[in-house]
Amino acid sequence: MRRARRRLKIAVAAPPLEGRANDALLEWLADRLGLPRRQVRLVSGRHSRDKTLHAAGVSAGEVGRRLAAQ
């Protein structure tokens, strides 16, 4: 099964120190998707500007629809 991938460009105000920017990104995305924070995780890119995230129980298409609706 091929996983769908979508690219988003998101800027966060939190500094990239001690994972604060990553935490802010995950919190923001979980809130926008209407998911508990535990269902959104960082798959790769912890120290990179480019990151791969996984939202459990939500397809890439549904992520796009939920974010576009806001």
C-alpha positions as CSV (number, residue, x, y, z in Angstrom):
1,M,0.0,0.0,0.0
2,R,1.4,3.4,-1.0
3,R,1.1,6.1,1.6
4,A,-0.2,9.5,0.4
5,R,2.1,12.4,1.1
6,R,1.2,16.1,1.2
7,R,3.5,19.0,1.7
8,L,2.6,22.0,3.9
9,K,4.7,25.0,4.8
10,I,4.1,26.0,8.4
11,A,5.9,28.6,10.5
12,V,5.9,28.5,14.2
13,A,6.9,31.2,16.7
14,A,8.5,28.8,19.2
15,P,12.3,28.7,19.2
16,P,14.0,25.6,17.9
17,L,15.5,24.9,21.3
18,E,15.0,21.7,23.3
19,G,12.3,20.6,20.9
20,R,9.9,23.5,21.6
21,A,9.3,24.3,17.9
22,N,8.5,20.6,17.2
23,D,6.2,20.5,20.2
24,A,4.4,23.7,19.0
25,L,4.0,22.2,15.5
26,L,2.5,19.0,16.8
27,E,0.2,20.7,19.2
28,W,-1.0,23.1,16.4
29,L,-1.6,20.3,13.9
30,A,-3.4,18.2,16.5
31,D,-5.7,21.1,17.4
32,R,-6.4,21.9,13.7
33,L,-7.2,18.3,12.9
34,G,-9.4,17.8,16.0
35,L,-7.2,15.0,17.3
36,P,-5.7,14.3,20.7
37,R,-2.0,15.3,20.7
38,R,-1.0,11.7,21.2
39,Q,-2.3,10.8,17.8
40,V,0.1,13.2,16.0
41,R,3.8,12.3,16.0
42,L,7.0,13.3,14.4
43,V,8.3,10.5,12.1
44,S,11.5,12.1,10.9
45,G,13.2,15.5,10.8
46,R,13.5,16.2,14.5
47,H,16.5,18.5,13.8
48,S,15.6,19.5,10.3
49,R,13.4,22.2,8.7
50,D,11.8,19.4,6.7
51,K,9.7,17.0,8.8
52,T,7.5,14.0,8.2
53,L,4.5,13.7,10.5
54,H,1.9,11.0,11.1
55,A,-1.7,11.7,12.1
56,A,-3.1,8.4,13.4
57,G,-6.6,7.5,12.1
58,V,-6.7,10.3,9.4
59,S,-5.9,9.9,5.7
60,A,-3.7,12.5,3.9
61,G,-6.8,13.5,2.0
62,E,-8.8,14.1,5.2
63,V,-5.9,16.1,6.6
64,G,-6.0,18.3,3.6
65,R,-9.8,18.8,3.8
66,R,-9.7,19.6,7.5
67,L,-6.9,22.1,7.1
68,A,-8.5,23.7,4.1
69,A,-11.8,24.1,5.9
70,Q,-10.2,26.5,8.5
